[in-house]
């Protein structure tokens, strides 16, 4: 059996794609890898349902410096349009590592919801995805502790977030990128893509 190793890479850092925009991620050199398992996470940035579902495309090319004509779509993820979307602020400061959060509007939030907490900074680097274990009034209990400090209305939380996996064969590929389209969506979308890439030792 061949010896292999796995390398974790960021394919698309936390990116906000506004309604009507298409955002193409930076080319990733994948010539050294046999395959990649991508984790695509999506979050809503407003309380509005989508008119047209945002789309995430995984594109590859055998070329090391591909032009627009050289990219080929190898996988597509279409986000659900959604309805009755929960959208709430986090009114009180909370340190990282908390398993409970107070929100200013608990309606439409329920046990099992996969939620996106959007950090109100320029690069959104403290945003995160979590799952709700239970809700009692304005208090959410989370399945896992928060990774970052939260609150004082500097963050918002929405439900109907999504995560997807995509396995990509890279044996004849040199370049990989992710493209996020919110054309006609009616609202923006947040996206982050990471990957575990397999190569020889």
SULLINSUL-V14634 format. One record per backbone hydrogen bond with DSSP energy under -1.0 kcal/mol. CO is the residue of the C=O (numbers start at 1). NH is the residue of the N-H. Records with the same first field share a line. If there is no record, write none. Layout:
CO: NH, NH
This chain:
3: 201
5: 199
7: 197
9: 195
12: 193
15: 191
17: 189
18: 21
21: 182
23: 180
28: 176
30: 33
34: 170
35: 198
36: 168
37: 196
38: 166
39: 194
40: 164
41: 192
42: 162
43: 190
54: 79
55: 181
56: 77
57: 179
58: 74, 75
59: 177
60: 72
61: 174, 175
67: 70
72: 60
75: 58
77: 56
81: 50
86: 159
88: 157
89: 104
90: 153
94: 150
98: 146
99: 142
101: 140
106: 109
110: 113
113: 132
114: 161
115: 130
116: 158
117: 128
118: 156
119: 121
124: 127
128: 117
130: 115
131: 143
132: 112
134: 141
136: 139
138: 103
139: 136
140: 101
141: 133, 134
146: 97
150: 94
151: 154
154: 120
155: 90
156: 118
157: 88
158: 116
162: 42
164: 40
166: 38
168: 36
170: 173
174: 30
175: 61
176: 28
177: 59
178: 25
179: 57
180: 23
181: 55
182: 20, 185
185: 51
189: 17
190: 43
191: 15
192: 41
193: 11, 12
194: 39
195: 9
196: 37
197: 7
198: 34
199: 5
